[in-house]
Amino acid sequence: MNPQQKAIEQDNQYIPRIMADRHQDTNWKPVVTETVIRKTVIKKIPLELRQKKTNFNQESLWYKRIAWRLKEDPQFLRSTIQATFILLCVWIGLEFFLFVKWGLTSGQSSFVPRSPGVEGFLPISALISLKYWMQTGIINDIHPSGLFILIGILATGLFMKKAFCSWLCPVGTLSEALWMFGKKIFQKNLSPPKWLDYSLRSLKYILLLFFLLSIWQMDVPSLKAFIYSPYNKVADIKMFMFFANISTFTLWTIVILIIFSVFIKNFWCRYLCPYGGLLGILSWLSPLKVTRNKSTCIDCELCTKVCPSNIKVHKTTKVWSDECTNCLACVQACPVKNTLDIRTPLTKTKIPNWVFGVLVIGVFVAITGLAMLTGHWQNSITKEEYLKRFQEIESPTYQHFQGKVPEYSLND
């Protein structure tokens, strides 16, 4: 017997074990054994209150096994949704690449229709379209899908906290993959000190404030001038050409961000993403938050240990933090039934994990699907106009600065 085991055995001879029977004690809690060993607390959970550990390999049919796991394993469900959305973005990117190739060759290569989904990567244009729509009631026909994608993102933030970031966002998925890779290689991730963490987290709100103030100062004529400007009509193409002909400075900036993301969890999302800041603000209004049942919690702190946003989940009754993405990692880690889950605010009804995942997809798909059904998905720019603009795209007319575009005529 080694010295540590001998010390524990000696401690156990003097430390009383507190036994509670829930049928006899009305103040019973789900901890029937509590042993203190040199400031370490060991707590045992009654078998009937332990979270069920499912062995999915019991199902011999692969498709039933996958369906079962999608229902019972929230992280498998989330990873599946993330992978599906990444594949969708890759498909959109491939279509757009072939479309740009067609335009840059003056129509000599095969024509592939431009995918409207690419407008999801034009956040400034979408914000301007949103304000224009709110003030005029007009859904512009230049980047209409971008407007609906933005509304879908904001709706998930309003009802399900920052679930878009951890369930659908391709940048969020990449960021998560990077820090998980770093943890696997180096066995841990770095955590900046609190003073530095708080300072860095403010950066995304400063960036968000800058963009919002710039758009707030624009009146309706300015909004319309930007939306129908030559620049905005090819903003997605300009974005593609920017990365296709990336500068050394931009390349090294991306490399540095990737390196930081390997060592620090969700570096871009936590500190720099304005979208994340906007969704974080909306998340305070969200009715669907992770809720902790204090009466059954055993203070094991497993929820806090697995939280990718470093939230002290074990100390909260309801997770209000603007950094929470409702990834459900804490919910899955909790070893006690009905202790940590997502509940409705009024009826306190528990939302099953798979239902929450379906809601995240459902809200986003419903809003973007509405755009398709009402004819507000495809833009009104013809093939002939695109060919003309591809030939002129390097001219000064196709520039902008903080929402300001050069003056143009109806023929431009």
C-alpha positions, 0 to 999 in steps of 0.5 A: 500500500503506497503512502497516499492510500495509507493516508486516505485509509487513516482519514476514513477511520476518523471522518464520519459518513453522512447517510440520508434516506429520502423516504425518512428525511424531508430535507433529503438531497441527492448526496447520500455519502459525503467524505472529506479527504484533505479538502477533497469532497467525494459525493455519491449519487443514488443510482435512480438519480444518475444520468443514464449512460447510453451504450449506443453500440447495443443497437446493431443497425447503423442507421438506428444507432445514428438516429438514437445517438442524434436523439440522446447525445447533444454533442453528436447532434451539434457536431452533425449539424455543424458538419452539415452546415460546413458542407453547405457552405463549401457547396455555396463556395464552389458554386460561387467560385465557378460563377466568378470564373465564368465572369472573369473569363467573360462568359467563356467558361461554363455558366454556373448560377450564383448561389444566393447563400453567399450573401450570408458573408456580407454582414455590412450590406445586410445590416444596411438592408435591415435598416432600409427595410425597417424604415421603408418597408422595402426588401431590396432586390440586390442582396435580398437573401442576405437580409433574410439570413441576417434576420434568421441569425438575429432570431436565433440569438433572440430566442436561443441565445448565441446558439447560431455561433455554436450550432451553425456558424462555419467560423465558430465551427472552425474556431472550435476545431482549432482549440480542440486540436490544440488541447489534444496536442498540448493537453490544455488551452491557455486562459488569459488572466481575468483583467486581460480577458475582460479587456479583450472581450470588449473589442468585439463590442467596440467593433460592433459599436463602430459599425452600428454608429456608421449605419445609424448615421445614414439616412434613407437616401444614403441607405438606398444609394449604397444598396443600389451602388455598383459596389454593393451589386458586386460586393460578394465578388469583390470579397472573393477577389480580396481573398483570391489575391490576398495581401501579405499583411492579410495572410499573416493576420489570418495566420496569427488568428489561427495560431491564437485560436489553437491555444485560446478557446474560440479566440476570434469568436470571444474577442473579435467577432462583432456578430458574436457581440450583437448576438450576445446582447440579444441573448439577454432577452432569450427565454431559453437559457441553461437552468440549474436546479440548486436542490439537486445540484451536487456541486461537482463543477463538471459543468464549469470544467467543460464550458468552452466559454469559461462560465461558472455554471455551477454557481448560477441558477440561470446562465445569463452570460453573453458568452454562453452559446447554448452548446449544451456541453454543460448539460451533457456533463451533469451527472444528476438527472433534471439538474442542468437543462434548458427550460422555458421561463414561465412553465419551467418545462424542460426542453429536450436536447434534440428538440433544442437542436431542431429549434435552432435549425428550424428557426433559421430554415423557416426564415430563409425558406420564407424568403424563397417562398416569397420570391426574395431569395434570388437577386434581380441582377441579370447575366448580362449585367454581371458580365458588364460589371465583371469587365469594369470591376477594377474601376473607381466606381466599384469602391467604398469607404465606411458605407460611402460610395462614389457618385454614380448614374443610373447607367453605372 
